[in-house]
Amino acid sequence: MLHRHQFPFKLRINSYIYLYLLYFMQKLKGQEFSVDRMFDVKLGRSNMARALIQEVVDDTHVFDYLDYKSFLGDLYHKLKQSDSQYSYMKFSADLGLTETNVSSHIIHGRRPLTIEAAKKVVKSLGMKKLKRKYFLALTDYINETDPSLRDQKFQSLFAIKQESLPDSLQEQMTYFSQWYYPIIGELARVEGFQADYKWVKKNLWPNITPKQFEKAIEVLKQVKILKDGERSSDLNRTDLDFSPGHATRDISVSKYHQQMIKLAEQGLSAITEKKRNFSSMTVVLSRENAKKLNQLVLEFQRKVLELEASNTAGKDVYQVNVQLFPFTDGDDIWASDSSEG
């Protein structure tokens, strides 16, 4: 039960009026009145407030995030839109943390979210089962500084995300899970392609093992990138495509980009200069011009795809990596002009 000393005098008066009205409303509906049901005693929140928070949490899909700061930041801004008086102090309390600006410090990267604090957050936000497991794994991954351990924790995060998806999306996630799946899928477009390990080993850099090749063929048939030909030994490329595009927030695409960046690093020394083009620039741009540069990158990608579409008999598979990122604070390069200000 609630006690008088838990609330300041003014708040007690307002609470009594609120409870009095709720009492008659529930009586009119023939419901049994319960103070404990109307208030979360531990957090001091009304069921109405809890319902709003739960609605926002359900609407903000944690599996779409690769950083707990972005997830918590989006939660806060959605709650702020619903209540202009909502503050970081209130948000901290709603997360099960101390009623201070600690949530602001976490969201803006001024302090980490510890695993102990993350457990309080998932409990307060009502995150259960896979959502709880994913958020805790995400916290563990973001806070890890050792590169090898960080990679292991990313794999764990990837597995949880895959478990959460319907079969159709699991297929796309599987397709991008290993760098050589999409590459062999594209190699199947090359004139003279043979679904044979010896042929692939001769034509593919870097080499993969026979076991990896067998798994790749299995996956590519499963996701309908390859289909059986007229002869039992033949495999043909279908018209189906999965494009990673620029959506790096998705964990499967993020993993794919990570692998391609590592391959580019290897290619810098393994591939002769006559066969590759590596370049980079460091530039100072206004935030408006940064958005324009991003549009130029997108236009370049479209032209590359048009070039591929005009190719009737491709001979080689190339990887085109494009990265644009800030060394300083930066801005949202995807935001439209109408959203500025």
Secondary structure, DSSP 8 states (H G I E B T S, - for coil): ---GGGS-HHHHHHHHHHHHHHHHHHHHTT----HHHHEETTTTEEHHHHHHHHHHHHHS-GGG-S-HHHHHHHHHHHHHHH-TT--HHHHHHHTTS-SSTHHHHHHTTSS---HHHHHHHHHHTT--HHHHHHHHHHHHHHH---HHHHHHHHHHHHHHHHHHS-HHHHHHHHHTSSTHHHHHHHHTTSTT----HHHHHHH-SS---HHHHHHHHHHHHHTTSEEE-SSTT-EEE-S-----TT-TTSHHHHHHHHHHHHHHHHHHHHS-GGG-----------HHHHHHHHHHHHHHHHHHHHHHHT-SS-------------SSS---TT--GGG--
